[in-house]
């Protein structure tokens, strides 16, 4: 796994300083991605998922895929 993708995933997962509450985490990450990338947020998240998939990082891939699905809904 590349250092950048590891950093992105870790930063996104640790959004609440280790306090995870599933749906809230995803909601906040989706909100932050939209704030950061605007209309390109789904594309940015898709690239994160694609990079994880190419590197055979199943857990990270599933994480970004979940974010992507929430962005599309």
Secondary structure as UniProt FT lines:
FT   HELIX           3..13
FT   TURN            14..18
FT   HELIX           23..37
FT   HELIX           38..40
FT   HELIX           41..54
FT   TURN            55..56
FT   HELIX           58..72
//
